[in-house]
Amino acid sequence: IGRLCFRALLEREEDEIEIVGINDLTDAETLATLLKYDSVHGQFPGDVHLEDSTLVVDEQEFPVFSEKDPTNLPWGDHDTDVVIESTGVFRTYDKASQHLEAGADQVVISAPAKSEVDAMVVLGVNDEILTGDEKVVSNASCTTNCLAPLVKVLDDAFGVESGLMTTVHAYTASQNIVDGPHGDLRRARTAAESIIPTTTGGAKAVGKVLPHLDGALDGMAMRVPTPDGSVTDLTAVVEQDVTVEDVNEAFHEAANGALDGILAYSDDPIVSRDIIHDPHSCIYDAPWTKVAGSQVKLVG
């Protein structure tokens, strides 16, 4: 996740964000190679090389650190405003705050936090709650970032009473490449050979960013043998009978209005391969919208 955040920032046309450093226990040569050659996102379209322990990308220099203890990082020396904490290790307020001790002003955890933090935010859904005074913020999960915009648009337009979702999810590093011990016996099986039913907190987390729906949503995951490109299938009960046209119109309006850049609207017969490297949080697959009275099924 950290490497792809780095790549996404480099590929932005805007240059208002300056990257001041990278911390990873992996050596700098490995980081450079994995940035340049990506099995999913393809080769990086630029020059990538090392000068001593400095990563150089298109003549921009980025110092690389290798600290297990975040308090030893030189964030203060680099006038660091925000640290993206994407290791998966420092997910509580206290642990993430070690970056603050090192001199950073704020920390964004790129996953659901494992303790109370100053805010959990999904862009386009509840980012208006941010005041700028927060010190540790969670960006929730990839599933929640896809699901929450779907729920918000549906709720704003028709009122959501309850819902169940299934995420058909690409396999992740938390799974085994070959059969082996795992805390989740289903995830103990080889990721590239099976459809693996498992848990997800993505649906319940929507209640943290849309508090009036707390407890109204739940779901599960199906991990499938594809390296990237996932689908959220939401079935919800709304407060009124609706038509497919009603629902699609609401999403088309949102994708071209308030959620522009966050929610995309597609009429095309796309598959998971087509969405790789797409920057949107959710791509609404309009042809698959189904309704039965006040029950609505969405795919994004």
C-alpha positions as CSV (number, residue, x, y, z in Angstrom):
1,I,0.0,0.0,0.0
2,G,2.8,2.4,0.8
3,R,4.5,1.8,-2.5
4,L,1.3,2.4,-4.4
5,C,0.6,5.6,-2.4
6,F,4.1,6.8,-3.4
7,R,3.5,5.9,-7.0
8,A,0.0,7.6,-7.0
9,L,1.6,10.8,-5.6
10,L,4.3,10.8,-8.3
11,E,1.7,10.3,-11.0
12,R,-0.5,13.3,-9.8
13,E,-0.5,16.3,-12.1
14,E,-0.7,18.6,-9.1
15,D,2.6,19.1,-7.2
16,E,1.3,20.5,-4.0
17,I,2.4,17.4,-2.0
18,E,6.1,17.0,-1.4
19,I,7.4,13.5,-0.4
20,V,10.1,14.0,2.2
21,G,11.1,10.4,3.0
22,I,10.3,6.7,3.0
23,N,10.6,4.2,5.9
24,D,10.8,0.5,5.1
25,L,12.7,-2.4,6.6
26,T,13.4,-3.7,3.1
27,D,16.6,-2.5,1.5
28,A,16.5,0.5,-0.9
29,E,17.5,-1.7,-3.9
30,T,14.5,-3.9,-3.4
31,L,12.2,-0.9,-3.1
32,A,13.5,0.6,-6.3
33,T,13.0,-2.7,-8.2
34,L,9.5,-3.2,-6.9
35,L,8.6,0.4,-7.8
36,K,10.0,0.1,-11.3
37,Y,8.5,-3.4,-12.1
38,D,5.0,-4.0,-10.7
39,S,3.4,-7.3,-11.5
40,V,-0.1,-5.8,-11.3
41,H,0.2,-2.1,-12.2
42,G,2.9,-2.5,-14.8
43,Q,6.3,-0.9,-15.3
44,F,6.7,2.6,-13.8
45,P,6.8,5.2,-16.7
46,G,9.9,6.9,-15.6
47,D,13.5,6.6,-14.5
48,V,14.1,4.8,-11.2
49,H,17.5,4.3,-9.7
50,L,19.5,4.5,-6.5
51,E,22.3,6.9,-5.4
52,D,23.7,5.3,-2.2
53,S,20.6,5.0,0.1
54,T,18.6,7.6,-1.8
55,L,15.8,6.6,-4.2
56,V,15.9,8.8,-7.3
57,V,12.8,8.9,-9.5
58,D,12.9,11.2,-12.6
59,E,15.6,13.3,-10.9
60,Q,13.6,13.7,-7.7
61,E,15.5,12.4,-4.6
62,F,13.8,10.6,-1.8
63,P,15.7,9.5,1.3
64,V,15.1,6.0,2.5
65,F,15.1,5.1,6.2
66,S,15.0,1.6,7.8
67,E,13.8,2.1,11.4
68,K,11.7,-0.4,13.3
69,D,11.0,2.2,15.9
70,P,9.1,5.2,14.5
71,T,10.3,7.5,17.3
72,N,13.8,7.3,15.7
73,L,12.7,8.6,12.3
74,P,13.8,12.2,11.4
75,W,10.4,13.5,10.6
76,G,11.1,16.7,12.5
77,D,14.3,17.4,10.5
78,H,12.2,17.1,7.3
79,D,9.4,19.4,8.5
80,T,6.9,16.5,7.9
81,D,3.3,17.5,7.9
82,V,1.7,14.0,7.4
83,V,2.9,10.5,7.7
84,I,1.0,7.8,5.8
85,E,1.3,4.8,8.1
86,S,0.7,1.8,5.9
87,T,2.8,-1.0,7.5
88,G,-0.2,-2.6,9.1
89,V,1.7,-2.7,12.4
90,F,1.1,0.7,14.0
91,R,-2.7,0.7,13.9
92,T,-3.6,2.0,17.4
93,Y,-3.6,5.6,18.5
94,D,-0.6,5.0,20.8
95,K,1.5,3.2,18.2
96,A,0.7,5.6,15.4
97,S,1.5,8.5,17.7
98,Q,5.2,7.4,17.7
99,H,5.4,9.3,14.4
100,L,4.2,12.4,16.2
101,E,7.0,11.9,18.8
102,A,9.4,11.8,15.9
103,G,8.3,15.2,14.7
104,A,5.4,14.7,12.3
105,D,2.3,16.8,12.7
106,Q,-0.3,14.2,11.7
107,V,-0.6,10.5,10.9
108,V,-3.0,8.9,8.5
109,I,-3.4,5.1,9.0
110,S,-4.2,3.5,5.7
111,A,-6.4,0.8,7.3
112,P,-9.1,0.5,10.0
113,A,-7.6,1.5,13.3
114,K,-7.5,-1.0,16.1
115,S,-8.3,1.6,18.8
116,E,-10.2,4.9,19.0
117,V,-8.5,7.6,16.9
118,D,-9.4,11.2,16.2
119,A,-11.5,10.3,13.2
120,M,-12.2,7.6,10.7
121,V,-12.7,9.2,7.3
122,V,-13.9,8.0,3.9
123,L,-13.3,10.6,1.2
124,G,-16.6,11.9,-0.2
125,V,-18.7,10.4,2.6
126,N,-17.7,12.1,5.9
127,D,-14.5,14.0,5.2
128,E,-16.4,17.2,6.1
129,I,-15.9,16.3,9.8
130,L,-12.2,17.1,9.6
131,T,-11.1,20.3,11.3
132,G,-7.4,20.1,10.7
133,D,-6.7,19.6,14.5
134,E,-6.8,15.8,14.3
135,K,-3.5,14.1,15.0
136,V,-4.3,10.4,14.1
137,V,-6.8,9.6,11.4
138,S,-7.9,6.3,9.9
139,N,-8.7,6.0,6.2
140,A,-10.8,2.8,6.9
141,S,-10.4,-0.2,4.6
142,C,-10.5,-0.6,0.8
143,T,-13.8,-2.3,1.1
144,T,-15.3,0.5,3.2
145,N,-14.0,3.1,0.7
146,C,-15.9,1.2,-2.0
147,L,-19.0,0.4,-0.1
148,A,-19.6,3.7,1.8
149,P,-20.1,5.9,-1.3
150,L,-22.6,3.3,-2.6
151,V,-24.5,3.5,0.7
152,K,-24.3,7.3,0.9
153,V,-25.8,7.9,-2.5
154,L,-28.5,5.4,-2.0
155,D,-29.3,6.7,1.5
156,D,-29.3,10.4,0.4
157,A,-31.7,9.6,-2.4
158,F,-34.0,7.0,-1.0
159,G,-33.2,6.3,2.7
160,V,-31.4,3.1,3.6
161,E,-33.1,0.9,6.3
162,S,-30.8,-2.1,6.2
163,G,-28.3,-3.9,4.0
164,L,-26.1,-6.9,3.4
165,M,-23.0,-6.9,1.2
166,T,-20.6,-9.4,-0.2
167,T,-17.2,-8.3,-1.4
168,V,-15.7,-10.5,-4.1
169,H,-12.1,-9.6,-3.1
170,A,-8.7,-10.1,-4.7
171,Y,-6.4,-12.2,-2.5
172,T,-4.0,-10.3,-0.3
173,A,-0.8,-10.8,1.6
174,S,-2.7,-12.0,4.6
175,Q,-3.4,-15.2,2.8
176,N,-1.2,-18.2,2.1
177,I,0.3,-18.9,-1.3
178,V,0.4,-22.6,-0.5
179,D,-1.6,-24.5,2.2
180,G,-0.3,-23.7,5.7
181,P,-1.2,-22.7,9.2
182,H,-3.3,-19.6,9.6
183,G,-5.6,-18.2,12.2
184,D,-8.5,-18.4,9.8
185,L,-8.7,-22.0,8.6
186,R,-10.2,-21.0,5.3
187,R,-7.4,-18.5,4.6
188,A,-5.0,-21.3,5.5
189,R,-5.7,-22.7,2.0
190,T,-3.8,-21.6,-1.1
191,A,-5.1,-18.2,-2.2
192,A,-4.6,-18.7,-6.0
193,E,-6.5,-22.0,-6.2
194,S,-9.8,-21.5,-4.4
195,I,-12.7,-19.1,-3.8
196,I,-12.3,-18.5,0.0
197,P,-15.3,-17.4,2.1
198,T,-14.1,-15.2,5.0
199,T,-15.0,-12.3,7.2
200,T,-14.9,-8.5,6.5
201,G,-15.5,-5.6,8.7
202,G,-16.1,-3.3,5.7
203,A,-19.9,-3.2,6.1
204,K,-20.0,-2.6,9.9
205,A,-17.4,0.1,9.5
206,V,-19.8,2.1,7.3
207,G,-21.7,2.8,10.6
208,K,-18.6,4.7,11.8
209,V,-18.6,7.1,8.9
210,L,-22.4,7.2,8.6
211,P,-23.4,7.0,12.3
212,H,-27.1,6.9,11.7
213,L,-26.6,3.6,9.9
214,D,-24.6,2.0,12.7
215,G,-25.8,-1.6,13.1
216,A,-27.9,-1.5,9.9
217,L,-25.3,-3.2,7.6
218,D,-23.3,-6.4,7.7
219,G,-21.5,-8.6,5.2
220,M,-18.9,-11.2,4.2
221,A,-16.1,-11.6,1.8
222,M,-15.2,-14.1,-0.9
223,R,-11.5,-14.0,-1.6
224,V,-10.9,-15.1,-5.2
225,P,-7.8,-16.0,-7.2
226,T,-7.1,-12.7,-8.9
227,P,-4.3,-10.3,-7.7
228,D,-6.3,-7.1,-8.0
229,G,-9.7,-5.7,-8.9
230,S,-12.5,-6.4,-6.4
231,V,-16.3,-6.1,-6.4
232,T,-18.8,-5.0,-3.8
233,D,-22.3,-6.5,-4.1
234,L,-24.8,-4.6,-1.9
235,T,-28.4,-5.6,-1.3
236,A,-30.3,-2.9,0.6
237,V,-33.8,-2.1,1.7
238,V,-34.8,1.5,1.2
239,E,-37.7,3.5,2.5
240,Q,-39.7,3.5,-0.8
241,D,-40.3,1.5,-3.9
242,V,-37.9,2.5,-6.6
243,T,-37.0,1.6,-10.2
244,V,-33.7,0.8,-11.9
245,E,-33.9,4.1,-13.6
246,D,-34.4,6.0,-10.3
247,V,-31.4,4.4,-8.8
248,N,-29.1,4.8,-11.8
249,E,-30.0,8.4,-12.2
250,A,-29.1,9.1,-8.5
251,F,-25.7,7.5,-9.0
252,H,-25.1,9.2,-12.4
253,E,-25.8,12.6,-10.8
254,A,-23.5,11.9,-7.8
255,A,-20.7,10.6,-10.0
256,N,-20.8,13.8,-12.1
257,G,-21.4,16.1,-9.1
258,A,-20.6,15.8,-5.4
259,L,-18.6,12.6,-5.8
260,D,-16.7,13.4,-9.0
261,G,-13.3,11.8,-8.8
262,I,-14.4,9.5,-6.0
263,L,-17.3,7.6,-7.6
264,A,-17.3,6.7,-11.3
265,Y,-20.3,5.6,-13.3
266,S,-20.0,2.9,-16.0
267,D,-22.4,1.6,-18.6
268,D,-19.7,-0.5,-20.2
269,P,-19.4,-4.3,-19.9
270,I,-16.2,-4.1,-17.7
271,V,-14.5,-6.8,-15.8
272,S,-12.1,-6.7,-12.9
273,R,-9.0,-6.3,-15.1
274,D,-10.4,-3.1,-16.5
275,I,-10.4,-1.2,-13.2
276,I,-6.8,-1.8,-12.2
277,H,-4.9,1.5,-11.6
278,D,-8.2,3.4,-11.7
279,P,-8.0,6.1,-9.0
280,H,-11.7,6.1,-8.0
281,S,-12.8,4.6,-4.7
282,C,-15.8,3.0,-6.4
283,I,-16.9,2.3,-10.0
284,Y,-20.7,1.9,-10.2
285,D,-21.6,-0.8,-12.6
286,A,-24.9,0.5,-13.8
287,P,-26.1,-2.4,-16.0
288,W,-26.2,-4.7,-12.9
289,T,-28.6,-2.6,-10.9
290,K,-31.6,-4.7,-9.8
291,V,-34.7,-3.8,-7.9
292,A,-37.7,-5.6,-6.3
293,G,-40.0,-3.0,-4.8
294,S,-37.9,-1.4,-2.0
295,Q,-35.1,-3.9,-2.3
296,V,-32.1,-2.7,-4.3
297,K,-29.0,-4.6,-5.5
298,L,-25.9,-2.7,-6.5
299,V,-22.5,-3.6,-7.8
300,G,-19.5,-1.4,-7.6
